[in-house]
Amino acid sequence: MQKRELPSVVKIRKRIKTNRLLLRPVTLEDAMDMYEYASDPQNAYYVFPTNKSIEETRENINNIFLKNPIGKYGIELKSTGKMIGTIYLLNIDEPNRNAELSYVLNHNFEEQGYAIEAVRALENIFFREMNFVRLYARHTLDNRRSESLMERGGMVREGIARQEVEFRGEMVDMCYHAIVQSDYRDLLM
Ligand SMILES: CC(C)(COP(=O)(O)OP(=O)(O)OC[C@H]1O[C@@H](n2cnc3c(N)ncnc32)[C@H](O)[C@@H]1OP(=O)(O)O)[C@@H](O)C(=O)NCCC(=O)NCCS
């Protein structure tokens, strides 16, 4: 049987347009927009230590987004050009065609459907262009908004990895959700 050529992750699209959003690389020009939510303890709670200064945000942009931009996007509102969050693929495992999904949205822009719009756009690229097979995400048990987003994105709850990560000083359980390519095809039908 002929071996099918796998697409390389370096070919992941850099810009993705949706109705209201442009997903595009994060740059240092986004520092103010990112600092706005990264410096808010409530907003940063589940994802990273609260940023104490704009310099810290710039350093994070440099280390996380500029050094390894593959699969990482700023979520820009097309109507204003403001960056209202990020969405990205982590732990991209090309041989096994799976990756982890992560995201954060500025609180002021929650509950308007922007996150699900970004998730669906990324799923489309992931399954249809990259031809990857499994997209997973995990949340701490109390993070209901994130769990709801995973479910709305068609992810199925798989189970709990006990005491998997250190979170704010203690070892906590993580709940896994995933969508596989056949689920995605079913969703489209
Ligand atoms: C997780 C997170 C991105 C979810 O954001 P969100 O605002 O709940 O998700 P969406 O942008 O998809 O908005 C969905 C809500 O908008 C409503 N909505 C309004 N207009 C809508 C539209 N046009 N389309 C879809 N939904 C719409 C939905 O009804 C839903 O409301 P509900 O929460 O009352 O059910 C956000 O809470 C966040 O950034 N949290 C902190 C970071 C974090 O926890 N990251 C994950 C770590 S595991």
Ligand as a Chemical Component Dictionary entry (heavy atoms), coordinates in Angstrom:
data_LIG
# 
_chem_comp.id                   LIG 
_chem_comp.type                 NON-POLYMER 
_chem_comp.pdbx_formal_charge   0 
_chem_comp.three_letter_code    LIG 
# 
loop_
_chem_comp_atom.comp_id 
_chem_comp_atom.atom_id 
_chem_comp_atom.alt_atom_id 
_chem_comp_atom.type_symbol 
_chem_comp_atom.charge 
_chem_comp_atom.model_Cartn_x 
_chem_comp_atom.model_Cartn_y 
_chem_comp_atom.model_Cartn_z 
_chem_comp_atom.pdbx_ordinal 
LIG C1  C1  C 0 -12.828 29.655 28.125 1  
LIG C2  C2  C 0 -13.281 30.946 27.473 2  
LIG C3  C3  C 0 -12.441 31.225 26.226 3  
LIG C4  C4  C 0 -14.761 30.796 27.091 4  
LIG O1  O1  O 0 -15.278 32.057 26.670 5  
LIG P1  P1  P 0 -16.865 32.225 26.457 6  
LIG O2  O2  O 0 -17.144 33.655 26.318 7  
LIG O3  O3  O 0 -17.575 31.451 27.510 8  
LIG O4  O4  O 0 -17.116 31.463 25.075 9  
LIG P2  P2  P 0 -17.715 32.048 23.717 10 
LIG O5  O5  O 0 -16.918 33.236 23.279 11 
LIG O6  O6  O 0 -17.830 30.914 22.777 12 
LIG O7  O7  O 0 -19.144 32.591 24.144 13 
LIG C5  C5  C 0 -20.159 31.686 24.483 14 
LIG C6  C6  C 0 -21.323 32.430 25.090 15 
LIG O8  O8  O 0 -21.698 33.507 24.230 16 
LIG C7  C7  C 0 -23.100 33.390 23.891 17 
LIG N1  N1  N 0 -23.229 33.976 22.539 18 
LIG C8  C8  C 0 -23.623 35.250 22.299 19 
LIG N2  N2  N 0 -23.568 35.509 20.979 20 
LIG C9  C9  C 0 -23.142 34.373 20.369 21 
LIG C10 C10 C 0 -22.876 34.023 19.002 22 
LIG N3  N3  N 0 -23.026 34.907 18.009 23 
LIG N4  N4  N 0 -22.427 32.764 18.731 24 
LIG C11 C11 C 0 -22.252 31.867 19.725 25 
LIG N5  N5  N 0 -22.476 32.150 21.047 26 
LIG C12 C12 C 0 -22.922 33.398 21.360 27 
LIG C13 C13 C 0 -23.396 31.931 24.050 28 
LIG O9  O9  O 0 -24.768 31.711 24.288 29 
LIG C14 C14 C 0 -22.560 31.571 25.271 30 
LIG O10 O10 O 0 -23.227 32.044 26.428 31 
LIG P3  P3  P 0 -23.292 31.211 27.805 32 
LIG O11 O11 O 0 -21.876 31.135 28.308 33 
LIG O12 O12 O 0 -24.162 32.026 28.674 34 
LIG O13 O13 O 0 -23.824 29.865 27.445 35 
LIG C15 C15 C 0 -13.144 32.142 28.457 36 
LIG O14 O14 O 0 -13.996 31.947 29.562 37 
LIG C16 C16 C 0 -11.732 32.333 28.977 38 
LIG O15 O15 O 0 -10.887 32.913 28.305 39 
LIG N6  N6  N 0 -11.460 31.866 30.217 40 
LIG C17 C17 C 0 -10.159 32.065 30.850 41 
LIG C18 C18 C 0 -9.046  31.285 30.183 42 
LIG C19 C19 C 0 -9.272  29.785 30.258 43 
LIG O16 O16 O 0 -9.876  29.286 31.184 44 
LIG N7  N7  N 0 -8.723  29.070 29.249 45 
LIG C20 C20 C 0 -8.853  27.629 29.171 46 
LIG C21 C21 C 0 -7.920  26.915 30.077 47 
LIG S1  S1  S 0 -8.322  25.184 30.121 48 
# 
loop_
_chem_comp_bond.comp_id 
_chem_comp_bond.atom_id_1 
_chem_comp_bond.atom_id_2 
_chem_comp_bond.value_order 
_chem_comp_bond.pdbx_ordinal 
LIG C1  C2  SING 1  
LIG C2  C3  SING 2  
LIG C2  C4  SING 3  
LIG C2  C15 SING 4  
LIG C4  O1  SING 5  
LIG O1  P1  SING 6  
LIG P1  O2  DOUB 7  
LIG P1  O3  SING 8  
LIG P1  O4  SING 9  
LIG O4  P2  SING 10 
LIG P2  O5  DOUB 11 
LIG P2  O6  SING 12 
LIG P2  O7  SING 13 
LIG O7  C5  SING 14 
LIG C5  C6  SING 15 
LIG C6  O8  SING 16 
LIG C6  C14 SING 17 
LIG O8  C7  SING 18 
LIG C7  N1  SING 19 
LIG C7  C13 SING 20 
LIG N1  C8  SING 21 
LIG N1  C12 SING 22 
LIG C8  N2  DOUB 23 
LIG N2  C9  SING 24 
LIG C9  C10 SING 25 
LIG C9  C12 DOUB 26 
LIG C10 N3  SING 27 
LIG C10 N4  DOUB 28 
LIG N4  C11 SING 29 
LIG C11 N5  DOUB 30 
LIG N5  C12 SING 31 
LIG C13 O9  SING 32 
LIG C13 C14 SING 33 
LIG C14 O10 SING 34 
LIG O10 P3  SING 35 
LIG P3  O11 DOUB 36 
LIG P3  O12 SING 37 
LIG P3  O13 SING 38 
LIG C15 O14 SING 39 
LIG C15 C16 SING 40 
LIG C16 O15 DOUB 41 
LIG C16 N6  SING 42 
LIG N6  C17 SING 43 
LIG C17 C18 SING 44 
LIG C18 C19 SING 45 
LIG C19 O16 DOUB 46 
LIG C19 N7  SING 47 
LIG N7  C20 SING 48 
LIG C20 C21 SING 49 
LIG C21 S1  SING 50 
# 
